[in-house]
């Protein structure tokens, strides 16, 4: 009987201990239960101390030094250097538009004789170009002849004095009208001397140059102001070239330029940027530049191809070698050497390119070191380990 009682007592103690443990677990364990008991007796609860939060380190990819030597990793320092570059632009020779002349007539008529019957002919100033028949011109000449004849027959005394004065004024007006129609003073003297009008008016060349376009043909009717010939003087020519939109900001008027022409090998001409056109080409996204070249001997022919070299000094800029920047299409990334085989991928903002270097607008500081070779291998390692570049902001 005693043994049976001890067994029952032990079972009761075991059940009571299990119930106590379950109750303590609900209170956070033994220590939690003890803390609850202390709170119940009026003791102040313990205040937990805040844990220090460490500053987040930038993401890095680890490449041991022996592996760096194996894949050929090299690093360079980020420096402030003088950036300079030479732009080589494609250009062509064109007419000097300020030396282009259009010949026309100021009266309506018909071309009876044409001296310039082909394009490209060289003309000297004062050389005849064509002869034009104009009824209006004949009428003005006949008026001048009649006024001159009347004055000779009537005399200048007595009652005719006032009429003579009016006749002189009318004669002067007729001469002036002929001059405005490009009849020369020598031709006017000839008309008055011979007493008969000139049937056709001879149009002469106002300048020396080449006929670059011919509108007139023999027998055609022309209206006042209608163009007949275009004459170009080639004593000076323009060299027109184009620069890409991305490089246009570095170009300034007055910059020196060296020009070589495909058709004249071995010859280099010195000039400067004379004019920068105000608009950009919508199709090619380029900006036109103009240089002026003297053309003694007229060896430079319009439409010849040329190469224009412009030296551009960009000043002191924070820069790295071009090979140090990886362009993903969306942004530019460099790998900063953090030491002990660690490389930090970092997004940067780049600017101009010059002399094998690239300007860094933001994202790097002078003195930092970046990888300059094996960037694709480093980038592959970073992608395998899921290391993303830090923002440059």
C-alpha positions in Angstrom: 0.0 0.0 0.0 2.9 2.4 0.8 4.4 1.8 -2.6 1.1 2.6 -4.3 0.8 5.9 -2.3 4.3 7.0 -3.3 3.6 6.3 -6.9 0.4 8.4 -6.8 2.2 11.3 -5.0 5.0 11.3 -7.5 2.5 11.4 -10.4 0.7 14.4 -8.8 4.1 16.3 -8.3 5.0 15.6 -11.9 1.7 16.9 -13.2 2.0 20.1 -11.0 5.6 20.7 -12.2 4.4 20.4 -15.9 1.6 22.8 -15.3 4.0 25.3 -13.7 6.4 25.1 -16.6 3.6 25.7 -19.1 2.5 28.8 -17.2 6.1 30.1 -17.0 6.5 29.7 -20.8 3.4 31.8 -21.4 5.1 34.6 -19.3 8.3 34.6 -21.3 10.1 31.8 -19.5 11.4 31.6 -15.9 13.0 35.0 -16.1 9.9 36.5 -17.5 7.8 35.0 -14.8 10.3 36.3 -12.2 10.1 39.8 -13.8 6.3 39.6 -13.6 6.5 38.7 -9.9 8.9 41.6 -9.3 6.5 44.0 -11.1 3.7 42.7 -9.0 5.6 43.5 -5.8 6.1 47.2 -7.0 9.6 47.0 -8.4 10.4 49.3 -11.4 10.7 47.3 -14.7 14.1 47.2 -16.2 14.7 49.5 -19.2 16.4 47.8 -22.2 19.4 49.8 -23.7 19.2 50.7 -27.4 21.6 48.9 -29.7 24.0 51.0 -31.9 23.2 50.9 -35.7 26.3 50.8 -37.8 26.5 52.9 -41.0 25.7 50.9 -44.1 28.8 50.1 -46.1 28.6 50.5 -50.0 28.4 47.3 -51.9 31.7 45.8 -53.0 33.0 42.9 -55.0 36.1 41.1 -53.7 38.8 40.1 -56.2 42.0 38.8 -54.4 45.3 40.3 -55.6 46.5 37.1 -57.1 43.3 36.9 -59.2 43.7 40.6 -60.1 47.2 39.8 -61.6 45.8 36.8 -63.4 43.0 38.8 -65.2 45.1 41.9 -65.7 43.4 44.4 -63.4 45.1 47.9 -63.3 44.0 51.0 -61.4 44.6 54.7 -62.0 44.1 57.8 -59.9 41.2 60.3 -60.5 43.0 63.6 -61.4 42.3 67.2 -62.4 44.0 67.6 -65.8 44.0 69.9 -68.8 41.8 68.5 -71.4 42.4 69.3 -75.1 41.3 67.6 -78.3 41.5 68.1 -82.0 38.3 67.8 -83.9 38.5 66.5 -87.5 35.5 67.6 -89.4 34.5 66.8 -93.0 33.9 69.9 -95.1 33.6 71.1 -98.7 34.5 74.1 -100.8 31.6 76.4 -101.7 31.1 79.8 -103.4 31.5 82.9 -101.3 27.9 84.0 -101.2 29.0 87.6 -100.7 30.7 87.5 -104.1 27.7 86.0 -106.1 26.0 88.4 -108.5 22.7 87.9 -110.4 22.3 89.8 -113.7 18.8 90.9 -114.7 17.1 93.5 -116.8 14.9 96.4 -115.6 12.8 96.5 -118.7 10.5 94.1 -120.5 11.7 92.8 -123.8 13.1 90.0 -125.9 16.7 88.6 -126.1 17.9 89.1 -129.7 21.6 88.2 -129.1 23.3 86.1 -126.4 27.0 86.3 -126.0 27.2 83.9 -123.0 25.8 80.7 -124.3 27.2 78.1 -121.8 27.7 77.7 -118.1 31.2 78.0 -116.6 32.5 80.7 -118.9 34.8 83.3 -117.4 33.7 86.9 -117.8 35.5 90.2 -117.3 33.9 93.2 -115.8 32.3 95.3 -118.6 32.1 92.4 -121.1 28.8 92.3 -123.1 26.4 89.5 -122.0 23.4 89.9 -124.2 21.3 92.3 -126.3 17.6 92.9 -125.5 15.0 94.6 -127.6 12.4 96.6 -125.7 9.6 98.8 -127.2 9.5 100.7 -123.9 13.2 101.5 -124.2 12.8 102.6 -127.8 10.0 105.0 -126.8 12.1 106.6 -124.1 15.1 107.1 -126.5 12.8 108.7 -129.1 11.4 111.1 -126.5 14.9 112.3 -125.7 15.8 112.7 -129.4 12.6 114.8 -130.0 13.2 117.1 -127.0 16.8 117.7 -128.1 15.7 118.4 -131.7 13.0 120.8 -130.7 15.4 122.8 -128.5 17.8 123.3 -131.4 15.2 124.6 -133.8 13.3 126.9 -131.4 16.1 128.9 -129.7 16.1 130.3 -126.2 15.0 134.0 -126.5 11.7 135.9 -125.9 8.5 134.0 -125.3 10.2 130.7 -125.7 12.5 131.1 -122.6 10.0 129.4 -120.3 9.2 126.6 -122.8 13.0 126.0 -123.2 13.4 125.6 -119.4 10.6 123.0 -119.4 12.1 121.3 -122.3 15.4 121.0 -120.5 13.8 119.6 -117.4 12.0 117.0 -119.6 15.3 116.1 -121.3 17.0 115.6 -118.0 14.1 113.4 -116.8 14.4 111.3 -120.0 18.1 110.9 -119.5 17.6 109.8 -115.9 15.0 107.3 -116.9 17.4 105.7 -119.4 20.1 105.6 -116.8 17.8 103.8 -114.4 17.2 101.2 -117.2 21.0 100.7 -117.3 21.7 102.7 -120.4 25.2 104.2 -119.9 26.1 107.9 -120.3 28.2 107.0 -123.4 25.2 105.3 -125.0 23.0 108.4 -124.2 25.6 110.7 -125.8 25.7 108.4 -128.9 21.9 108.5 -129.1 21.7 112.3 -129.0 24.7 112.6 -131.4 23.3 110.2 -134.1 19.7 111.3 -133.6 18.3 107.8 -133.7 17.5 105.3 -131.0 19.5 102.2 -130.3 17.4 99.2 -131.3 18.7 96.8 -128.6 20.1 97.4 -125.2 23.4 95.7 -124.5 23.6 94.2 -120.9 27.2 94.2 -119.7 28.8 92.2 -116.9 29.0 94.1 -113.6 31.8 92.0 -112.1 34.5 89.5 -113.1 33.8 85.9 -112.5 32.4 82.6 -113.7 28.9 81.9 -115.0 27.6 79.4 -112.5 24.0 79.4 -113.7 22.4 80.6 -116.9 18.6 81.3 -117.2 18.6 83.2 -120.5 18.3 81.7 -124.0 18.3 83.4 -127.4 14.8 84.6 -128.4 13.1 84.3 -125.0 10.9 87.1 -123.6 12.1 88.5 -120.3 10.2 90.5 -117.7 11.6 93.3 -115.6 13.6 91.9 -112.7 13.8 88.4 -114.1 17.2 86.8 -113.5 19.4 86.1 -116.6 22.8 84.9 -115.2 24.5 84.1 -111.9 28.2 85.1 -111.8 30.6 83.9 -109.0 33.9 85.5 -108.1 36.3 82.8 -106.9 39.0 85.1 -105.5 37.8 83.8 -102.1 35.9 80.6 -101.2 34.1 79.3 -98.2 34.9 76.0 -96.5 31.7 74.7 -94.9 31.9 71.8 -92.4 29.6 70.2 -89.8 30.1 69.4 -86.1 28.1 66.9 -84.1 25.5 68.2 -81.7 27.3 66.7 -78.7 30.5 68.6 -79.6 28.9 71.9 -80.7 29.2 73.5 -77.3 33.0 73.5 -77.5 33.1 75.5 -80.7 33.6 79.3 -80.7 33.9 81.8 -83.4 37.5 82.9 -84.1 39.0 79.5 -83.2 42.0 78.7 -85.5 41.5 75.9 -88.1 43.8 73.9 -90.3 42.3 72.9 -93.6 43.5 70.2 -96.1 41.8 69.6 -99.4 41.5 66.2 -100.9 42.2 67.4 -104.4 45.5 69.2 -103.3 47.5 66.6 -101.3 50.3 67.9 -99.2 48.9 71.5 -98.9 47.6 72.8 -95.6 45.7 76.1 -95.4 45.5 78.2 -92.2 42.2 79.9 -91.4 39.7 80.4 -88.5 36.0 79.9 -87.8 34.4 82.9 -89.5 30.8 82.1 -88.7 28.7 79.5 -86.8 25.3 78.9 -88.3 22.4 79.6 -85.9 20.4 76.5 -86.5 20.9 72.7 -86.3 20.2 70.3 -89.1 17.1 68.4 -88.3 18.1 65.4 -90.4 21.8 65.0 -89.4 21.7 66.7 -86.0 24.9 68.7 -86.9 25.8 72.3 -86.7 27.5 74.1 -89.7 30.7 76.1 -89.4 32.3 78.4 -92.0 35.9 79.3 -92.7 37.1 81.7 -95.4 40.1 81.0 -97.6 41.8 83.3 -100.2 42.0 81.6 -103.6 44.9 82.9 -105.6 45.2 81.2 -108.9 41.7 79.8 -108.3 43.1 76.3 -107.4 40.3 75.7 -104.9 37.2 74.6 -106.8 33.6 74.6 -105.4 32.4 71.2 -104.2 36.0 69.9 -103.4 36.1 67.8 -100.2 38.2 69.2 -97.3 39.2 68.1 -93.8 39.0 70.8 -91.1 41.0 70.4 -87.9 40.1 72.5 -84.9 42.2 72.4 -81.7 39.9 72.8 -78.7 41.2 73.5 -75.2 38.6 72.5 -72.6 40.5 73.7 -69.5 41.1 71.8 -66.2 38.6 69.0 -65.6 38.3 66.1 -63.2 38.8 63.1 -65.5 39.7 59.5 -65.8 40.9 57.4 -68.8 38.1 56.5 -71.2 38.7 52.8 -70.5 37.8 53.3 -66.8 34.1 54.1 -67.6 31.7 51.3 -68.6 28.6 52.6 -70.5 25.5 50.5 -70.1 23.4 52.7 -72.2 21.4 53.9 -69.3 24.2 55.1 -67.1 28.0 55.1 -66.7 29.7 52.9 -64.1 33.3 52.9 -62.6 34.8 50.4 -60.2 36.5 52.2 -57.3 39.4 50.5 -55.6 38.7 50.3 -51.9 41.8 48.4 -51.1 42.4 44.8 -49.8 41.0 43.4 -53.1 37.6 45.2 -52.8 36.0 47.1 -55.7 33.0 49.3 -55.4 30.7 49.7 -58.5 29.6 53.3 -58.6 27.4 55.2 -61.1 28.9 58.5 -62.3 27.9 61.4 -64.6 30.4 62.0 -67.4 31.0 65.0 -69.7 33.3 65.7 -72.6 35.9 63.3 -74.1 39.4 64.5 -75.0 42.8 63.0 -75.5 41.7 59.5 -74.4 40.2 60.8 -71.2 36.7 61.4 -70.0 35.4 64.3 -67.9 33.7 63.3 -64.6 30.9 65.7 -63.7 29.9 63.9 -60.4 30.3 60.6 -58.6 34.1 60.7 -58.0 36.6 62.8 -56.1 40.2 63.6 -56.9 42.6 61.1 -55.4 40.3 58.1 -55.6 41.5 55.1 -57.6 39.5 53.3 -60.2 40.0 50.2 -62.3 41.3 51.0 -65.8 41.4 47.5 -67.4 39.5 44.2 -67.2 36.3 46.1 -66.4 34.1 43.5 -68.1 35.6 40.7 -66.0 35.1 42.7 -62.8 31.6 43.6 -63.9 30.9 39.9 -64.6 32.1 39.0 -61.1 29.9 41.7 -59.6 26.8 40.4 -61.5 27.5 36.8 -60.4 27.6 38.0 -56.8 24.6 40.3 -57.2 26.5 43.5 -56.4 24.7 46.5 -57.8 26.4 49.9 -58.3 25.8 52.7 -55.8 24.0 55.8 -57.0 26.0 58.9 -57.6 23.5 61.1 -55.9 
